[in-house]
């Protein structure tokens, strides 16, 4: 068994194979104690983009710290019940435990497993064990990729088939379900019609994985309205400033023209509004990953493509990691990046109000923009296996936003403290450095 496979085996509780002795009750768990700090008091880091806030240039222990407990019971050689509780800082700024896994597994044959209930959405290569820090080389999976696909779980069904084909060992998984992802203040994203497949093949020290997930997503506000309920039309491309337009109201924006609705003010407003609204829009993810671990050399790479066709925007993200083990010490280097396919949807003023619009939009035709992020990250780290099932890690990250990245980079991993940037991060902030120390364990 390679070192990578051994690490994954330590998180096998998450995979819930029917493998325990009959009629046994097994308790297992994992945890991370972590300290994080940036070098900029105005820029905060959030390891999970659902968190209401992050950490800036003071040490914080609640960004990555977590504790997971799992209970598994196998009444027969074909049945198994699994429940996993995960405590980490959440959207309510508390450590209230949540149910991360809760399902019944049935194994009709040695090759096939069926599950019903809640399990982790297997959209990326490391999705199943992303919360089990001990199973990862890094202090956290590269956020350029893993924060671009914020789907924690699936409430539904899946089937996993394992077998061999010539020299290859393989597993194939198909799943279907839904999930409601909660954010701070009562807003969230509902994922419906989540259907996906993934195929993993292993040959010696090599692991190859390809997957695709298709779903529909609807963003909702605390009051239940589909988001966004208003549109922000840019007036100055250099700063990103503009005016907020309210569809359905008697006045679209009083500073432009009182008692005039948006559809009357702009001839194509309804078309742009429908394109931006996140109402049952596609949320499709295709992913390909490759890993090599011969006990000494460690190489891993992944490429993800997301399609959402809404204000969220389509995007792509990737990472490449390489390391080498010197006994119990594994230094590594990683490079990652993410970029959205930003669209500018111009609003055309009706002839009757063209002069009113021109007085406010003096820098050109007003436009609505989908999410705009473009950044890369260089990471240097070291993992030290200090004891059996315990690893100490150190990691330095340099986040660099590229030209015209407004508001946030890294899928909202880095944001401005107490506000939204009114100029591109690349010019107003430059690179942001992040230091993390973590202690990971499994039991």
C-alpha positions in Angstrom: 0.0 0.0 0.0 1.5 3.4 -1.0 1.7 6.2 1.5 -1.1 8.1 -0.2 -3.3 5.0 -0.1 -2.5 4.6 3.6 -3.5 8.1 4.3 -6.8 7.7 2.5 -7.4 4.5 4.4 -7.2 6.5 7.7 -10.3 8.3 6.4 -12.0 5.2 5.2 -14.7 5.7 7.8 -15.9 8.5 5.5 -16.3 6.0 2.6 -18.3 3.6 4.7 -17.4 0.4 3.1 -19.2 -2.6 4.6 -16.0 -4.1 6.0 -16.4 -4.4 9.8 -17.0 -7.6 11.6 -20.7 -8.5 11.8 -22.7 -6.9 14.6 -20.0 -4.5 15.7 -20.3 -0.8 16.7 -17.2 1.2 15.6 -16.4 4.8 16.7 -13.8 6.7 14.8 -12.9 10.3 14.2 -10.6 13.0 13.0 -9.6 16.6 13.8 -7.6 19.6 13.0 -6.2 22.4 15.2 -5.0 25.2 13.1 -3.7 28.8 13.4 -3.9 31.2 10.4 -2.7 34.7 9.7 -2.4 37.1 6.7 0.1 39.9 6.3 -2.5 42.5 5.5 -4.9 44.0 8.1 -7.3 45.0 5.4 -7.6 41.6 3.7 -9.1 38.6 5.5 -8.9 34.9 4.6 -11.8 32.5 4.8 -11.1 28.8 4.3 -14.8 28.3 3.7 -16.6 31.0 1.6 -19.8 30.5 3.7 -18.1 31.9 6.8 -19.4 35.4 7.8 -15.8 36.6 8.3 -12.2 35.4 8.3 -8.8 36.2 9.7 -6.5 39.1 8.8 -3.0 39.9 10.3 -3.7 38.3 13.7 -3.5 34.6 14.5 -7.0 33.0 14.4 -7.7 29.4 15.4 -11.2 29.0 14.0 -10.7 29.0 10.2 -9.6 25.4 9.6 -10.0 23.8 13.1 -12.6 21.0 13.2 -13.5 17.8 14.9 -15.4 14.9 13.3 -16.9 11.8 15.0 -18.3 8.8 13.1 -20.4 5.9 14.4 -20.7 2.8 12.2 -22.9 -0.2 12.9 -23.0 -3.4 10.8 -25.9 -5.7 11.8 -25.3 -8.2 9.0 -22.6 -8.9 6.4 -24.6 -6.9 3.9 -25.9 -4.0 5.9 -24.2 -1.0 7.5 -25.4 2.2 9.1 -23.1 5.3 9.3 -23.5 8.6 11.0 -20.8 11.3 11.0 -21.0 14.6 12.9 -18.7 17.4 12.0 -18.0 20.4 14.2 -16.3 23.4 12.6 -17.0 27.1 12.4 -20.1 27.5 10.3 -22.2 30.2 8.7 -23.7 31.1 12.1 -20.2 31.7 13.5 -20.6 28.8 15.9 -19.2 25.3 16.1 -22.6 23.6 16.3 -22.1 20.1 14.9 -23.7 19.2 11.6 -24.6 15.9 10.1 -22.1 15.3 7.3 -22.8 11.6 6.7 -26.0 9.7 7.6 -27.0 6.7 5.5 -27.7 3.1 5.2 -25.4 1.0 3.0 -26.4 -2.3 1.4 -23.9 -4.6 -0.3 -25.6 -7.2 -2.5 -22.3 -8.5 -3.7 -18.6 -8.1 -3.0 -18.3 -5.6 -5.8 -21.4 -3.5 -5.5 -22.4 -1.1 -2.7 -25.7 0.9 -2.5 -26.3 3.8 -0.2 -29.4 5.9 0.8 -29.2 9.1 2.9 -26.7 11.9 3.2 -23.1 11.6 1.9 -20.4 14.0 0.7 -20.9 15.2 -2.8 -18.1 13.5 -4.7 -17.6 16.2 -7.3 -13.8 16.6 -6.9 -10.9 14.3 -6.4 -10.6 14.9 -2.7 -14.2 15.6 -1.9 -14.7 12.5 0.3 -11.8 13.3 2.6 -11.4 17.1 2.2 -12.3 17.6 5.9 -9.9 14.9 7.1 -6.8 17.0 7.2 -4.6 14.0 8.0 -5.4 12.5 4.6 -4.2 15.5 2.7 -0.7 16.6 1.9 -1.6 20.3 2.3 -3.0 22.1 5.4 -6.2 22.4 3.3 -7.1 21.3 -0.3 -6.2 24.1 -2.8 -9.0 26.7 -2.3 -8.7 27.9 -5.9 -10.4 24.6 -6.9 -12.2 23.5 -3.8 -13.9 26.8 -3.0 -15.1 27.1 -6.6 -17.4 24.1 -6.0 -19.1 24.7 -2.7 -21.4 21.7 -2.6 -20.9 19.9 0.7 -23.3 17.0 0.5 -25.9 15.0 -1.4 -29.2 13.9 0.1 -30.1 11.0 -2.1 -28.9 7.7 -3.5 -25.7 6.3 -4.9 -24.2 3.1 -6.2 -20.5 2.2 -6.1 -19.0 -0.7 -8.2 -15.4 -1.9 -7.6 -13.5 -4.3 -9.8 -10.4 -5.0 -11.8 -9.7 -4.7 -15.5 -6.4 -6.2 -16.5 -3.7 -4.5 -14.4 -6.1 -1.8 -13.3 -8.2 -1.6 -10.2 -11.2 0.7 -10.6 -14.3 2.1 -9.0 -17.4 3.6 -10.7 -19.9 5.7 -8.8 -23.3 7.1 -9.8 -25.5 9.3 -7.6 -28.6 11.4 -7.6 -30.2 13.8 -5.0 -30.5 17.4 -3.8 -28.9 19.7 -1.2 -29.7 23.0 0.6 -26.5 24.9 1.3 -27.0 27.5 4.1 -25.3 30.9 4.4 -25.1 33.5 7.1 -28.3 35.4 7.8 -30.7 32.8 6.3 -29.7 32.9 2.7 -28.6 29.9 0.8 -28.4 27.8 -2.4 -30.7 25.0 -3.3 -29.2 22.4 -5.5 -31.8 20.2 -7.3 -31.6 17.3 -9.7 -28.0 16.6 -8.7 -26.9 13.7 -10.8 -23.3 12.6 -11.3 -20.9 9.9 -12.2 -17.2 9.4 -11.4 -14.6 6.8 -12.4 -11.4 6.1 -10.6 -8.6 3.8 -11.9 -5.5 2.8 -10.1 -2.3 1.2 -11.5 0.6 0.7 -9.1 1.5 4.2 -7.8 -0.8 6.0 -10.2 -4.4 7.1 -9.5 -6.6 8.7 -12.2 -10.1 10.1 -11.7 -12.7 11.7 -14.0 -16.1 13.0 -12.9 -19.1 15.0 -14.0 -22.0 16.4 -12.0 -25.1 18.1 -13.4 -27.5 20.1 -11.2 -29.8 23.1 -11.1 -29.1 25.8 -8.5 -31.3 28.6 -7.0 -29.9 31.3 -4.8 -32.4 32.6 -2.2 -32.3 35.5 0.3 -33.3 35.4 3.9 -36.8 36.4 2.9 -37.1 33.6 0.4 -36.7 35.8 -2.7 -34.6 34.5 -5.6 -31.2 36.2 -5.7 -30.3 38.7 -6.9 -33.5 40.6 -6.3 -31.8 43.8 -7.5 -29.2 44.4 -10.3 -26.1 46.4 -9.9 -25.3 48.3 -13.1 -21.7 49.6 -13.4 -21.2 53.2 -14.3 -17.4 53.5 -13.9 -15.4 50.5 -15.2 -12.2 51.8 -13.5 -13.6 51.5 -10.0 -16.6 49.2 -10.4 -19.0 51.8 -9.0 -22.5 52.1 -10.2 -26.2 52.1 -9.3 -28.5 49.5 -7.9 -31.6 48.8 -10.0 -34.8 47.3 -8.4 -37.0 45.3 -10.8 -40.7 45.3 -10.0 -40.6 48.5 -8.1 -42.4 51.7 -9.2 -39.0 53.4 -9.2 -36.1 51.5 -10.7 -33.6 54.0 -9.2 -34.7 57.3 -7.9 -31.3 59.0 -8.6 -31.7 58.2 -12.3 -35.5 58.9 -12.7 -38.3 58.8 -10.1 -41.5 56.8 -10.7 -40.1 55.0 -13.7 -39.8 51.2 -13.7 -36.7 49.3 -14.8 -38.4 47.8 -17.9 -39.4 51.3 -18.9 -36.0 52.8 -18.3 -34.1 50.1 -20.2 -35.5 48.3 -23.2 -33.6 45.0 -22.6 -33.8 45.0 -18.8 -36.0 41.9 -18.5 -33.6 39.9 -20.7 -30.5 40.9 -18.7 -32.3 40.3 -15.4 -33.3 36.8 -16.4 -29.7 36.0 -17.5 -28.3 37.2 -14.1 -30.9 35.6 -11.8 -29.8 32.4 -10.1 -33.2 30.6 -10.5 -32.9 27.0 -11.5 -29.8 27.8 -13.5 -27.2 25.1 -14.4 -24.5 24.2 -12.0 -22.4 21.6 -13.8 -18.9 20.5 -12.7 -16.5 18.4 -14.8 -13.3 17.4 -13.1 -10.2 15.4 -14.0 -7.5 14.5 -11.5 -4.2 12.6 -11.5 -2.0 11.4 -8.5 1.3 9.6 -8.2 2.7 8.4 -4.9 5.5 5.7 -4.8 6.3 6.3 -1.1 8.9 8.9 -1.9 7.7 11.1 -4.8 4.3 12.7 -4.5 2.6 14.4 -7.4 -1.0 15.5 -7.7 -2.9 17.6 -10.2 -6.5 18.5 -10.8 -8.5 20.6 -13.3 -12.1 21.6 -12.7 -14.6 23.3 -15.1 -17.8 24.8 -13.7 -20.9 26.0 -15.7 -23.5 28.1 -14.0 -24.9 30.6 -16.6 -26.0 33.2 -14.0 -24.5 36.0 -11.9 -22.1 33.4 -10.5 -20.5 32.9 -13.9 -18.8 30.0 -15.5 -15.3 29.3 -14.3 -12.2 27.0 -14.4 -9.7 26.2 -11.7 -6.6 23.9 -11.4 -3.7 23.0 -9.1 -0.4 21.1 -9.4 1.4 19.8 -6.3 4.8 18.0 -6.0 6.6 16.8 -3.0 9.3 14.4 -1.8 9.4 12.3 1.5 12.5 12.3 3.6 11.5 9.8 6.2 8.6 11.4 8.1 9.1 14.8 6.6 7.4 15.8 3.3 8.2 19.2 1.9 6.0 20.2 -1.1 5.2 23.0 -3.5 1.9 23.8 -5.1 0.6 26.2 -7.8 -3.0 26.8 -8.4 -5.3 29.3 -10.1 -9.0 30.1 -10.8 -10.6 32.3 -13.4 -14.3 33.2 -14.2 -15.6 33.7 -17.7 -16.9 37.2 -16.9 -19.7 38.6 -19.0 -20.8 42.2 -19.4 -24.4 42.5 -20.3 -25.1 46.0 -21.5 -28.4 47.8 -20.7 -29.9 49.9 -23.4 -31.8 53.0 -22.4 -35.1 53.6 -24.0 -35.2 56.8 -26.1 -37.6 58.5 -23.7 -35.1 58.3 -20.8 -31.8 58.2 -22.7 -30.8 61.7 -21.4 -31.6 60.7 -17.8 -29.5 57.6 -18.0 -26.6 59.5 -19.7 -26.5 62.0 -16.9 -25.7 59.1 -14.4 -23.7 56.8 -16.7 -21.1 59.3 -18.0 -18.4 56.6 -18.6 -20.4 54.8 -21.3 -23.3 52.4 -21.6 -24.3 50.9 -18.2 -23.7 47.2 -17.9 -24.3 44.3 -15.5 -21.4 42.1 -14.8 -21.2 38.4 -13.8 -18.8 37.4 -11.1 -15.2 38.6 -11.8 -12.3 36.7 -10.3 -8.9 35.9 -11.7 -6.0 34.8 -9.4 -3.3 32.4 -8.8 -1.6 31.0 -5.7 1.9 29.7 -4.9 2.2 27.5 -1.8 5.2 26.1 0.0 4.6 23.7 2.8 5.9 20.8 4.9 4.2 17.9 6.5 5.8 16.1 9.5 4.3 12.8 10.7 5.2 13.4 14.4 3.4 10.2 15.7 1.1 7.5 14.6 -2.0 9.1 13.1 -0.7 12.6 13.9 0.7 15.1 11.4 2.1 18.6 11.9 2.0 20.9 8.9 3.4 24.3 8.0 2.3 26.2 4.9 2.9 29.6 3.3 0.6 30.9 0.5 0.9 33.9 -1.8 -2.4 34.9 -3.4 -2.0 37.1 -6.4 -5.1 38.7 -7.9 -4.8 39.5 -11.6 -6.0 42.6 -13.5 -9.6 43.6 -13.0 -10.4 41.2 -10.2 -13.0 43.2 -8.2 -14.3 42.5 -4.7 -12.7 39.1 -4.1 -10.3 36.5 -5.4 -10.2 32.8 -5.0 -14.0 32.4 -5.0 -14.3 34.8 -2.1 -11.5 33.2 -0.1 -9.8 36.6 0.2 -12.0 39.6 0.8 -11.6 43.1 2.1 -12.3 43.6 5.8 -15.7 45.3 6.4 -16.5 46.2 2.8 -16.2 45.5 -0.9 -13.3 46.7 -2.9 -14.0 49.7 -5.1 -10.9 49.1 -7.3 -9.3 46.0 -8.6 -7.4 43.9 -6.0 -4.4 43.7 -8.3 -3.9 47.4 -8.1 -5.2 48.3 -4.7 -3.8 45.3 -2.7 -1.3 43.3 -4.7 -0.3 39.9 -3.4 -1.5 38.7 0.0 0.6 36.3 2.0 -1.0 33.7 4.3 0.7 31.6 7.0 -0.8 28.4 8.5 0.2 25.9 11.1 -2.0 22.9 11.7 -2.0 19.7 13.7 -4.1 16.9 12.1 -5.1 13.6 13.7 -7.3 10.6 13.2 -8.4 8.0 15.7 
